[in-house]
Amino acid sequence: MSIELRYHPLIPNRTCHPWDCPSFEGVAFEDIRVTAAARAGDIAGFRGDLLRRLSFRNISFAQAPRTGWSCGYVDLASFEAHGVQPRLECSEGPARRAAHGTVIGVP
């Protein structure tokens, strides 16, 4: 699964204001069982335009994927992840993968 905010490639280092940013709010993923996947998922908002009210509940994989989650640029105050295996952790900045598929945020 890939969830990403992307801007046109000809607009380098895009910054936006509340009135001209794409929005991504209030999206929930619930009660999902994945039967096969090479990677858990990639989730990426954009610097200055975080994914808001993103919720994951009861997400599991029949077999653990080789690659875990990657999750960055998410509004942590409104983010929820309950009953998600492998564990999903996001950051308000860019994400990087840690050993064994666990993802940690970059300070």
C-alpha positions, 0 to 999 in steps of 0.5 A, a space after each residue: 500500500 502506498 499513500 503519498 502526497 505528491 506535487 507536480 515534478 516541475 515545481 521544485 521544493 514546493 511549499 504551500 499555504 492552507 488555501 492552496 495545499 492538497 488536503 488529506 484528512 480523516 481517512 481510516 483503514 479498519 479490519 484488514 487482513 493482508 494475505 500476501 505482501 512484500 512490504 507493509 506500506 509506504 505513507 508520506 505526507 509532505 513537509 509543511 502539509 502533513 497527513 491529518 486524522 489518519 487512522 489504522 485499526 486491526 490491520 494484520 498480515 497472514 505472513 509478515 512482509 519482508 519490509 515493514 512500514 515507512 511513514 513520515 510527514 503525518 500529524 501525530 496529534 491526530 494519528 491513530 494506529 491500534 492493533 496493527 502488526 507489524 507495528 506502525 509508527 509515524 513521524 512528523 518529518 521524514 521516515 527511515 527504516 530501522 532494522 527488522 522492518 521497524 520504522 522510526 522517525 528521524 528527529 
